[in-house]
């Protein structure tokens, strides 16, 4: 009886990474819906809803800068960013557009630079 040839371990790892990237994870769905909801609240909300969305995004951007400067983008977070770069980029454009449209151009600029640095850090970590 001939022994079956086992696929190379790197091929199996690559296949499992591709399958993992294609699955929809609840934490990603929640984050995406939150991003779209906050953008919609900025553009279409009035009064308290608009202010709430602005301050939540302000806190998210400040925490993002703090995390990037203190810890950086490493490990699983970097891998997740690399796997979802196009979808996350689209959501970032929607959010930045909502910030600009609602008159918060300074926060939009900080958010844009933060997004670009996070993506660059994720891909730099891959090369290292």
N, C-alpha and C positions, 0 to 999 in steps of 0.2 A: 504494500500500500504506500503510495507516494504521500509525502507530507505536503500539506498546503503551504504555500509561501505566505508568510505574514507580511502585511504592508509595513512599510518603514514607519517608525514611530513619529518622525517629523510629518509624514503624510497624514497620519491619524490625528496629530495635534492640529494641523492646519485645517483638516476637515471638521474637527470638533469646534475650532474657533469660528469657522464660517457658519456652522449650524447655530452657535451661540449668538453670533451677530445678527442672524436672521430672525431670532425669536423676539417676541414683544414682551417686555418685562413691565410689570405694574408700576415700578418706580419711575420708569421712563415715561409711561403714559401719564402719570400724575404730574410729573415735571413739565411735560409738553402742554398739558391742559392748563396748568398754572400759568405758564408763560403766555399762552394765547389769551387766557382770561384776564391777566393783568394788562396786556396790551389793549384788549378791547375796553377794559375799564378806563384806561387812560384816554382813549379816543372818544368813546361814546358815553362814558360816565360823567356825571355832573356832581359838583359839590363834594360831599364826603367820600363817595366812591372813587372819584378821580384822585383826591388827596390820599386816600388809603393806598391805591395802586402806586402812586408816586413814591410814598414813603417806604412801601415794601420793596420796590425796585431799588430805591436808594440804599436800603439796608443790604440787599443782595449784592449790589455792586461794591459797597464798602467791605463786606465779608469776603467777596471774591478777591479784591485787591489785597486784603490782609492775608488770606490763605496763599495767594500767589507769591507774595513777597516773603512770607515767613516759612512756608513749607514747600511750595512749588507743586508741580504736577508730576506725580510718580505712580508707578504700579498699576493697579486696576483702574484707577481714575483716568490715567493717561490712555490706557487701552480702550476704555469706554469712549473717550473723546475721539480717538482715532477711528473707531468703528462707526460712530454716528456723526462724523464731521459735517457731512452735507446737510443732514436734517437739522442738526444744531445750528449750523450756519444760516439756514433758511429762517429758523425761529429767531435767531439773533437779529437778522435783518428786519423781520416784522416788528420785533420789540424796539429796535433803534428807530425805525420809521415812526412808530407810535409815539416815542419820546419826542422826536423832532416835531411831529405834527401837533402834539399837545403843548409845545412851547418849552420843552425841557432839553434844550440843545446841549447844555454843558454835561448833564448826566448822560445824554446819548453819546457824547464824545468819549467820556470816561468808560462807558460800557463797550463801545467799539474797540478802544485800545485794549481793554481788559480781555475781550473775546479773542482778539488777534494774538495777544501774548499767551493766553491759555492754550490755544491751538498750536502755536509755535513751540511752547514748552513740551506739549504732549508728543509732537513729532521729533523734537530734539532728544527726548528721553528714549525714543525708539532707536535712534541712531547710536546712542551711547551703549 
